């Protein structure tokens, strides 16, 4: 007889008891009937069919995630209702969650536990991973800014590091093979970009975002932020004002100021737990000296993707005021399952002709140390002016042979790796969310649509920014990025890098829980 494995799902709601187990057989996951117990309280907190259905689905989602599956992979559901008069409301909530429309059987039963209006069991396919994101790399063989630099700075070899924006995973095999091929040839002279390099970039942007560009629209830099310098110096004047939205990476303000322009922060507004562009504030920030708007999309640190309505409104506003848009889209390759991304320049001719876009394989494919990025614009004047700026330091000549080959491999032959990566990052976020909801329920959690970051609100602790740094670094012995360095709206928040094996994430969360409990 073939063995059926029982999966003890640590992330499943503990209060569900035996239902926190899933059964696996030949790649199929069986989750027994879930009832609407809130894992945080251990009680049934919702007494209407809509609330109970949502809770049941959340419980199933958590269990499947830990069992290596997801709602999208559900093949069949069996749904039990205490009253079939509730079916219409149940069906509406159910339909929102199970977009794949699995086979379903629905029955009215009288034997449900007291106060329970709905119970659902599911059968799902287990995801068959090709890439091992659970592997913990041997750090004695590495020297990185994210880990080794922090360990050296603090003198603490026990640190767990979730700060710097790169991942603790090996890059895609296609990239590794491409770089190994360069090494094997043993020749590292000035490289020439073949057509295959441009074809990879053009194909990737069309395949993923329906953004159609040509070779003539593409220029380069060693990295995203160095390219900001040439764009700002070439397309604005000293003393001009440049708007961007905070909280955002501190380099935005640093680069603007270092180039003798005036940095103007327009804070994002928080509405019902979601960050939004505050167009009233943006409009009020515009003066005759405003010449550029730097958009971060997807937005670092909270992983917000600006929708088409946001982008169209921004394009119109900037065009009306003769403001050029510099769109930083470096995280565009890190989109959560079920989400979509629209490059600003792909919206319209107006958007394309009044914008210049910065992208790179660096963040999405974990090649930040290879130093190669792209500057793209349909406006030939913008590209020409930018290329002229590169003459100031001869940056246009030669470039990195490894950057060329890594970029081509990332954009041409790493889609499968990228898809699995974002499934894993999504799983890490769900693990973090459930852990915090159960153990530190007062922490504010914001659902990302992109990036490998979790943006978390610790203001409930009532700590100063320095004390919050000490809590994480000294007491919990973990490194994160603190929000106060990211501009207005960041104080009391932290950015947690989820680009790590889940076992390391779990250790970090356990340390944080202990440190906060010890302060009580």
N, C-alpha and C positions, 0 to 999 in steps of 0.2 A: 504493500500500500504506500502511495506517495505521501510524504510528510507535508502537513499544512502548518506553516510557520505562524506563530502568534507574534505580532509586533506590539511591543509596549511603547506607546507613543507619549513621550515625555511632555510634548507640547499640548496634548489633548487635555480638556478640562478635567482636573483631578476629581471634581465632585461627581462626575458621571460614573465613577467606579468601574465595573466590568466593561462598560461601553467605551472606555478609553482604550480598548484594545481593538486592533483590526486584524483580520485573518488574511494571509496571503497564500495563494495556491497557483502555481504556474503563471506568475505575473499578473494575477487578478487579485484585487483588494476587496475584501468583504467587510463592510462596517455595519454592525447591528443597529437596531432601531435607536435613534437619538431623540431624546426628549428635551424640552426647553429649559434646561438648568443653566443658570448663569455661572460660569466657572469662577468668577470673582467672589460672588456671595455664597455659592453652593445652594442657592435657592431658585425657585421659579419666581422670577420678578415681573414677568409680563403675563397679563391675564386676558389679553385679546389675541385673536388668531394671527394678526399681522406681526405683533411683537414676538409671539411664540415661534412663528415660522422663521423669522429672521434669526432668532437665537439658535434654533435647531440647525439652520444652514451654517451659521458661524461655527458651531461645534463640529459639524461634519467637515467643514473646510480645514479646521485645525488638525483633525485626526488624519485626513487624507494627506495633508502637507507633510506631517511627520512620517507617514507610511510611504512617502515617495510618490504621491499622486496629487490630483487636484480636481476641482469641480469640473473643469473642462474635459477631464478624462473619464467622467462617470458614464457608464454604459446603461445602467438601469437603476431605477428607484422604486421603492415600495412605500406608499404614503398612507398612513392611517389617520383618519379624522374622527373626532368624537361626534361631530355634527356636520353632515354634508351641506348644510346651509352656509357653512364657512368656506366652501370650496372656491367661490369666485375670488375672495380676498387671498386665500392661500395660493391659488393658481397664479395670481398676479405677482406675488413676491417670489414664488418658485421660478417663474419664467425669467425674472431678472437675474437670478443666480445661475440657473442651468441654461446658459445660452446655447449650448450644444444640443439641447433638446433630446436627452436620453429617453429610452423606453421607460414608460411609467405605468404602474398599477396603483389605483387609489381605492381605498375601502373605508366604509364607515364601521366603527367598532365601538363596543360599549365597555371593553375591558381595559381602557387606558387608565393609568394611575390618576389619582385625584388631582384636579385642577389642570391636568394635561389635555390640551385640545388637539395636539398634533404629534405624530411620531413618524420619522423617516429613516429608512435604511437604504444603503446604496451599494452598488457593485461598480468598481472602477478599474481601469487599467493602470498598472504601476508604470511610472516613467522608466524607460530603459536608458540610463545615462551612459554616454560614451566617455565623458571626461570626468576626472576625479577632482572635484573641488573640495573634497573632505581632506585631501592630503595636507599635512602640516609640513611645510618646508624646513629643511635643516638650516637654521639661522647662523650656524657657525661657518657656513659657506657663503653667506651674504653680507653685504655692507650697504645699507639703505638709509635714506633720510627718515623714513617712517619709523623704523625700529632702532637700528644701531646708533643713529645720531642721538635719539632721545635717551637711550641707555647710557651713552657717553656723557650727555649733558647732565643727567641726574645722578649718575653713578649707581643706578639701581638696575641690576641684571634681572630682577623679577618682574619688570614692567610688562604689561600687555598694551600694545599700541593700536589704537583705532583712530588715529588723527590724520596724517598726511594722505592726500587724495591719490593713492594708488592701491593696488590690490595684492593680497598675499597668495596669489595663484600664479602658476606658470601661464605664460601667454599661449595662444592657440598653437597647436602642432604645426599648422601651415606656416606661421611666422617663424617658429623655431627651425623648421626645415629650411626656410628661405635664408635665414641668417647663417645656418650651418653650411649651406651651399656656398655662400660668399666666403666664409672662412676656409672651406676646403679648397677653393681656387687660389687662396693665398695672395691675392692682389687687391690692394686697398687704395688705389689711386682715385683721382677725381671722377665721380660717376656721371653718366649721361642718362637722362630719362628717356627710355624707350616708349613706344606707343602703348605697350602693355601696362605701363605705370599709369598713363592717363586713362586708358580704357577701364582699369580697375576702379579708379575714383569716379569716373562718369557713370559706370555701371552700378556701383554701389548706391550713389545718390538717386539714381532713377529707380532702381529695384526696391529700395526701402522707402523712399519719400516722394516718388514721382517728380523729382526735381531734375529737369533736363538742362545740363550745362555743356559747354564745349571746352576744348583744350585751351583756347585763347583766354578764357575767363579765370584760369588758375595761375596763381603765383605761390611763392613758398616763404617759409621762415624756419628758424630752428625750433620754434615753440610758439604757442598761442600768445603769451604776453609780450615776448619780444616783437611780434608782429604788430601789436598795439602801438608801439612807438612810431613805426614808419607810417601807420595809418593816421595817427593823431598829428604827427608833425607835418605830414603832407597835405592833409585835408582840413586842418584848422590852423588858427593863428595863436601866438602866445597871448595869454590873457583871456582867451575864449572860455566859455563855460560849457562843461560837459556833464550831462545828467546820467545817472544810473540809479538802480533800485537797490536799497539796502533792506535787510542784511544780505551781503554778498561778499565774495572773496575779497580780502583786504587789498589785493593787488590792484583792483580797479582804481581805488582812490590813490594808491601809491604811484601807479604809472601816470595817471592824469596829472597829479601834482608835480611829479618829477619832470614832466615835460612842460612845465610852466603854464599849465592851464588850470582853471578853477573847477574843482570837483564839487558837484551839486548832488547831494543824496536826496532821492525821493523814496521814502520808506514804503514798502508794501503794506497793504492794510489786511488785517485778519478779520474775516467775516465768516461766522459759523464754522470755525475750525479750518478754514481754507484761505490761503494767501491769494490776494488779488492785486493787480496793478491799480493804483489809486490815481485815476486820470484827472481828478480835480486837483490833486497835489502836483501832478506832472505839469498840467497847464499853468498852475500858479508859479511854477519854478522857471518857466520859460521867460527869458528876457532877450533884448536885441543882441546880447553877447552869446547866446546859446547857439552853438554850431554843430554839436554832436550829441547823440544819445547812444549809450552803450547798453545793449540788451543782453541779458544772460538767459538763454533759452536752450535746453532746460535750465531752470534756475538752481544754482548752487548757493545756499546749502539745503534747501528743503525739497528739491526734486520736483518742482512744479513745472509743468509744461503749459506754456501760454497757448490758448486755443486760437482758432482762426479769427473769431470776433475780436479778441484782444489785439491780435497782430494787425488786423485791418484798421482798427481804430488808431493804433499807434502809427502805422504807415501814413494815414491821412493827416494826423496831427503834425507829424514831422515834416511832411511835404508842404503843408500850409505855412510852416514857419521856417522853411529852408534849413532844416536840421537833418544832417546825414546820420543814418543808423549804422552803427557797428554792431553786428550780431555775433556774439560768442556762442557757438553751438557745439562746443567740444564734447558735451555729454549726450549728444543726439543718438549715439549708438547704444545707449544704456536705457532702453525703454522697457518698462514693466509689461509683462504679458497682458494683452487686452487693451493696452494704451496705444496711442498713435502720435506721431510728431510731424509738424509742418514747418519746414524751413521758411523763414520769413521771406526770402527772396523768391520763393516759388509761388507766392500768392498772386502776383500780378506784375505787369510791366512797371507800374509805378513803384512797387516794392523793390523790384530787381534793380532799377536804375538809380534808386536813392539809398542803396545799402551796400555794405561790404561785409562778407561773412568769414569768420575764422573757425576752422574745424581741424581735427587731427585724429589719427588712430590712437593717440597716446593714452587717453583715459579709458576708452571703450575696450581696448585690446591689451591693456597693461604693458605699454611700451613707452612710458614716460621718460625713461632714461636714454632713449635713442635719439630724441631731439629732432623732430621733423614735423612741420605743420603746413596747412594749406590756407591761402587767402584767396577768396573767390568773389568775383563781382562781374555782373553783366555790363556794368558801366565801364567802357574802355578807358575813360579819363581817370576813374578811380584806380584801376589796375596800373595804368601808366604812371600816375603820380606815386603810387606805392613802390613800384619797381625803381623809380628814380631815387627814392629814399634809401633803398638797399645799397646804392653806390657809396653811401657815406662810410660804410665799413666793409665793402666788398662782399656782403652777405649773399649776393645773387650768384656767386661763382662757386662751383664745386658741390657744396652741401655734403650731407652724410650718406655714404653708400649704404650703410645699414638702415638709415631712415627711409631711403627709397624702397629697398626690398621689403622691409617690414610693412610699410604702408601698402604696397601692392598686394602682399599676401593677406593682410588684414581685410582689405576691401574686396578682394576677389575670391578668397577661399576660406573664410572664417565664419560664415553665417551660422553654421550648425553649432559651433563652439559658443558663439555669442548668444544664441537662443538658449542653450543650456545654462550659460552663465546667468542670464537674467531670471530663469526659473529658480536657480539656486539663491540668487540675491533676494528674490521675492520670498522664498522660503525662510531666509535669514530674517527678513523684516517681520514676517508673520511670527517667527519664533520670538523675536525681541518684543513684539507687541503683546503677545500672550503672556510672556514672562513678566513684563512690567504690569500688565493689567491684574495679574494674579498676586505679584509680590510687592510692587510699588505703584499702586493704582492712582496715586496723585500726580505722577509724571504725565505731562502733556505730550501726546503722540500725534504726529501729523503724517497722513498717508502720502507717501511719495508716488509719483507717476514715472519717475526716471531717476537716474544716478544710482550709486551704491551707498547713499547716505540715509541716516535716520536723523531727523531734526526733532529734538526733544526739549521740553520746557521744564526746568527745575526751579522755577521761581517760587513754587509752593514752600520750598525749604527756607526761604527768607534769608538766604546767604548773599553776601557781597560777591562780586565777581572773583576777587582774590581768594575768598574762602571757598568758593565753588571749585576753583582750580586746585586748592589744597585738598579738598575732599576727594577729588578724582585722582590727583597725582600722588599725594602723600599717603592718604588713608586707604583708598581702593587700589592704588598702584596701577592705574590705567591712564593712558594718554588719549585724549579726545581733542577736537577743535572747539574752542570756547567761543560762544556767540558774540561776546562783547568786542572782539577784534574784527568782527564783520560789519560793524557800523550800527546805525540806529535801528532799534528793534531786536538786537541780538543779545542784550544783557540778560543773564539768567538762563539762556539756552545753550545747548551743546549740539555739535554735529558728530554723530557716531558713524564711523566707516564700517559698513557691513561687508566689505570685500575681503572676507576671511573665512576659514573653515568654521563650520557651526560649532565645533567643539571649543574653539578659541573664543567665539562669541559667548558661548554659555559660561565659560570661566570668567570672562569680563563682567557679565551680568551678575553672577554670583558674588564676585568681589564687591561690586557696587551695592548690592543689597545688604551685604554684611556691614560695609562702611556706613551706610545710612542708618541702619538699625543701631549701630554702636553710638551714634550721635544722639539718640533719643534719651 
